[in-house]
Amino acid sequence: MTRVHIQDLSIRFGTHDVIKNLDLDVRSGEFLVLLGPSGCGKSTLLHTIAGLNPVSGGSIHIGEQDMTRAEPSQRGVGMVFQSYALYPTMTVKENLAFPLKMAKTPKAEREKRLAAAAEMLQLGPLLERRPGQLSGGQRQRVAIGRAVVREAKVLLLDEPLSNLDAKLRTDLRRELKTLHSRLGNTMIYVTHDQVEAMTLATRIVVMHQGVIQQVGTPAEVYDRPKNLRVAGFVGSPAINRIEGQVGEGGLFVSPALSLPLPKALASRPQGEVLTLAVRPENVRLGTDLPFAAEIQLVEPLGNQHVVWMNSDGSTLSAVLPGQPEVQDGARVSFGFDAAKTLWFDAEGHRIEA
């Protein structure tokens, strides 16, 4: 197992700073997920760890060695790309063996590693097929296997599931989680899909415009986001956000609703802008609840429904189990547990309440 330590890293393409002064410590043996929207710098960071991009400043240590300017072949990492990158004229076995042949690994050792990877990834019946004869999921397993046979201590995965359909993504997520448990090596995984991040990660790194917004376990990122950017990106449907201000008597006042502020916030100056945020699953519908809204849409999702509401111009969502007894256009009462609310200041930073 190998630690990856990144310090004060800057990456510049021409005059554009993609990443600037980034610090990140990837623990040995963990499954770290880089999560963020397109263009946030997550793939650039991964490719730089692999040695595919030049470094403008800072350092990258893999294990105890400074690999900042080392060649990709010297870094001891395995890379899995979104596009599979398999040789179409080679069989699965030949694709798996190719990096070992290039490294001049003895034949007996090659066969041993191939057999182990094929068994681990259930590729045994496919070894004599060519990529054109494989499904998308099978091809991605071969691409992962090609990284595994190198016995790389660090595996870098760049959106490896994004070209697959929903069921295959679910299946391969489970296989990747199992693979990590078996191998125990360090994995760094790039995705824009929060479901992948939440289900796979030991820790999640949320990025925006080349800057790390938060590093934490899936539960920490979801339940205690550091800022509104993280809160809004993680979670589906997105977290409900109600902007208002501190009113008289320690109240939070907005067009949609008014309620007493938590004790920790009650002494904040009158007129200060605050944002109340609450996850859709923490919104309740019923009778004798304090707030009113009109149902705009009910989205059935099998074992649960998403109810979209309008409360004096604010669009809110609630995730309800089973079949809710509400219809489009109906007036409803709603509320939420004060202990489940999050509060943010005018700059979008979370306030401890």
N, C-alpha and C positions, 0 to 999 in steps of 0.2 A: 504494500500500500504506500501511496506517495502523496505528500502535501504539495499544493500549488500555492505559492505566495506571490502576490502582485503588489508592487509598491510604487505609488506616484506615477502611474502609467499614463502616457499621453500618446495618442495616435492622430496623426494629421495627414490628410490627403490634400495636397496643394496648400491652399490657404485656409482650408476648412478643418477645424478641430472636431473630430468625431468623438474622441474620448480625451478627457483632460484631467490629470491628477487623480486617477482612480486607484483606490486601495482595496484589495480583496484577499482574504485568506481562505483557501479551500482546504478543508480538513482532510486528512488522510482517510480514505475509505468511504467518504460520504457521497451522496447523490445530490449534487448541487444543480439547481435549475436557474438559468438566466431567463427571466420573463419580462416581456415588454412589447409595445406596439412596433410595427415595421418602422425601421429607421432609427431605433433607439440606441443602436450600437452593440447589441448583444452578439450578433454573428461576427461583427468586426473583432470584438474582444476574443471570441472563441478562436477565430482564424489566427489571431495574433499569438495566442497561447501555443497554437500548432506551428507557428513559424512561417505562416503564409503571408503575413503583413509585416512591413517594417515598423519598428518602434521609434517614435519621435523623442520619447523621454521616459525615464523610470526603469523598472527592472521586473523580470519574470524569473522566479526560481521554481524549478520542478524538482521535488526532493530537496536535496541540499545543494544542488548545482545551479549556478547562474546560467539560464538558457536565453537570456534576453536577445542575443544575436546569433544563437546557434542555428544550424541548418535543421529543417524539419526532421530529417532522418536521425539526427543526434538526440532528439528530445525524449524518445521513449514513449511517445503517445500514439494512440490509434484514433483515426478520424472516420466518422460515418457521416456521409452527406445526405441531403434531402433527395438528390437525384440518383441514388444508388451507386453510380459510377462503376458499373460492372463491365467487363470485356465481353461483348456480345458473341464473339467467335469461340470463347472458351467455355468449357463445362463448369458446373458449380465447383467441382473438385479442383479444376485448374485455376479458377478465380480465387478460391481459398488459399491455394498453394503459392500463388504468384508472389506475394510479399515475402514469403519464406525463401523462395528461390532467389529473389533479388538480394536477400540478406545472406545467401549461400549457406542456409541452414542444412545440416546433414540430412540425407533422405530419411533415415530411421526416425529422427526427431520430427521431421515434417509430417510423416505418416501418423505419428503419435498425436501431434497437435491437431491435425485434421480430424482424426477419429474423435477426439475429445470435443472439438467444436461442433462437429456434425451431430453428435449425440445430444449435446447441450441444447442446440437450436433446432433439433428434429429435422435435420437436413439429409439424413442417411438415404432415404429413397430417391432423393433429388440429385445426387452427386454427379450423375452422368448426363443430366439435362443442361441445356443452355439457357441463358437469361430469358430469351424470347419464349421459352416454354414454361415459364414460371408466372405465378400471380404476383401482384404488387407486394403482398405481404411476404411471400417466399423470397422475392428479390431483396427486400429490405433485410430479411434474416441472413441472407448470404453476405450482404454488405456489412452487417454487424459481425458475422463470423470472420470475415477477412480482417477486421480489427482485432478480434479476440485471439486468433491464432498467433498473432505477433506477441501475445502475452504482455501487451502494453500495460504499464501500471496506471496509466491515465487514459480513459476513453473520452473522446470529445464527440458529441452528437449534435449535429446541426439540423434541427427540425426534421428528424428522420421519419416522422409519421404523417407529415402534412399532405403527402400525395395519396394517402390511403383513404378508403371509405370509412364511415363511422364505426362499423363493426370490427374491421381490421385494426383500426386505431385502438379500440378497446382491448382486443386480443393481444396486440403487440405491447401495449402499456403493461399488461399483466406479465408478459414474457420478459420485458426489460426489468421489471421490478424483481422477478425471480432470478434473472441473470445476475443482477447486482448482488443479490444475497449469496449466490453461489460463488461468484468471483471475488467479491469483497474488495474490488479495486475502486479507485477514485473515478467518478463519472461527472462530467460537466455537460449539461444538456441545454440546448437553446430551443425556446418555443415562444410563440405568441398566444398559445392556447392555455388558459388558466386552469382548465380541467386537467390537462397533462401535468402542469406544474404542481397542482394540489395533490394529485394522486401519486406522483413519482418522487417528489423531492424529500430529501432530508432537511434541506433549507432552500429557500427561494431568495433570489436576488432580483428585485424589481428595478428596472431601469427606465429612464426617460431622457432622451436627448444626450446620451453619453454619460449620464450621471446616475449613480446608484441612489435610489430613493429609500430603500429599506432592505435589510437582510434579516431573515428570520425563518422559523419553522412555518409550515403552512398555517397552523393554528394562529401563530403570532401575527402573520401578515393579514390574515382574514379578520381576526377578532380585535387586533390592536394596530391598525394601520397608522403609520407615522404622519401621514398627510392625506389630504383629499384626493390627490392624484392616485395614490395606492388604493385608497378605499374605493374609488370609482372604477379602477381597472380590474380589481379582484372581486369576483362575485357575479353571478348571473341568476336572475336579472340584477342590474347594477344597483348599488346601494341608493336608498332614497335620500335626497338632499333637500333640506328646507332652509332657505336663507331668511334670517330675521335679525333682530337686535335686542339688546338689553333694554327692557322697559322699566316702568316704575314698579316698586314693590318686589324686586327680584324676579320679574317675569321675563320669559322669552316671548317676544311678540313678532308675529309674521302674518301675512294675509291668510295663510292656510290654517294656522292654529296658534294658540297661545297656551303656555304652560309654565309652571314654576321652574326656575333654574335649579340645578343641583346646588347643594350648599357650597361646594367649592367654587362655583361660578357666580353666586348671588351678589358678591361684593364687587364685581367688575363694573366699570363705569357705564352709566346710562348712555344709551345711544351706540355703544360698541356693536359692530356687526359680527354676528356669529352664524355658524352653519350647524344645524342639527342633522345628523345622519343616522339612519336606522335600516338594518338589513330587511329585505322583503319578508323573510321567514319570521321576523319578530313583530310584524304588523298583524293585529287581530281585528277581525270583523265580528260584529254581534249587535246586541241591544244594550242600551244604557252605557255606551262608551262615549268618551268626551268629545270626539271630533266627528265632523260630517263630511261626506264626499258623494260624488255621483259616479257610478260604475260606467266606464267607457268601453271596456273589453274584457272578456273572460277567455283565457287561453287554456284549453285542456292539454295536459301533458301526461296522460295516463293516470299514474297514482297520485298526481297533484295537479293543481290549477294555479295559474298566475292571473290575479285580478288587478286590472289597471283602473285607477280612479283619478278623478279630478277634484281637488279641494281648493276652491277659490284661486284657480290658475296654476296650482302646483300639481304636476302629474306624479302620482305615487303608485307603487306596486306592492302587492301582498302575495306571498306564496302560501297556498292553503292545501291541506291534505284532502284526498278524496274528491267528491263532487260538491262544490259549494252551492248553496241554495240562493244564488244571486243571479240577476240578469242585467244585460246592457241597459243603461239608462236608469237603473234603480238608485234610490238614495239609501245610503247605508251609514251606520256609525262605525267608527274605527278607533283603535287605540294601540298602545304598545307599552311594554314593560320599560320603565325608566332606567332600570339597570342595564338594559340592552342598547341604550342610545350612545352615540359618539358625538363629541363636540369639537368644532374646529374654529380657529380664529380667522380674522379677515385675510391672512396670508395663506390659509389652508393647512396650518399645523394643528395637529391634534392637541386638545387641552385635557389634562388629567381632571376628571370630574368625580 
